Every structure is written in structure tokens, then in C-alpha cells.
Amino acid sequence: SDFLKNNIRCNAIAPGTVHTPSWEDRVKAAANPEQAKKDFIARQPMGRLGKAEEIATLAIYLASDESDFVTGITHSIDGGMSI
């Protein structure tokens, strides 16, 4: 609460599997890249990987004045993995 007195909020973003260059590198390094890609997607309740833009949208919201009353929360943005 000392930080709140100084208008400092703390939130965390917990993303699921996101389609990024590092994810592509992991898939390419697999013994069977095509199967690895299918396996990653099959584990996603929404049937697809997240997009970097979706994570960025949450970060922008948390940095904006619109989230002034939001603090102390871990925001899961994981396509349903945590439910």
C-alpha cells in the first residue's frame, strides 16, 4: 500500500502460448516441426495460438488511465488454458 500512496500500481500479465519468432524457432527445432505445431495448437482451448497484438492490447490498457482502479492482479490472457 506504500506504493499506492505514490500512485504506483502493480499488475502482472500471464500469457499463454503466443505466436512469436521464438515460438517458431522452438517448433522448427523439434524433431517433427509439423507435428509440434499441431501439438501446441491442440493444447489450446480456443484452438489457436495467441497473437502478440492481443497481449499488447492488455499491456496498453494497464498502462492507460482507463485502468486507474486496477492493481494487484495477475491477468491471464491464455485462450482459456487457466479455466
Rosetta blueprint (number, residue, H / E / L):
1 S L
2 D H
3 F H
4 L H
5 K H
6 N L
7 N L
8 I L
9 R L
10 C L
11 N L
12 A E
13 I E
14 A E
15 P E
16 G L
17 T L
18 V E
19 H E
20 T L
21 P H
22 S H
23 W H
24 E H
25 D H
26 R H
27 V H
28 K H
29 A H
30 A L
31 A L
32 N L
33 P H
34 E H
35 Q H
36 A H
37 K H
38 K H
39 D H
40 F H
41 I H
42 A H
43 R L
44 Q L
45 P L
46 M L
47 G L
48 R L
49 L L
50 G E
51 K E
52 A H
53 E H
54 E H
55 I H
56 A H
57 T H
58 L H
59 A H
60 I H
61 Y H
62 L H
63 A H
64 S L
65 D H
66 E H
67 S H
68 D L
69 F L
70 V L
71 T L
72 G L
73 I L
74 T E
75 H E
76 S E
77 I E
78 D L
79 G L
80 G L
81 M L
82 S L
83 I L
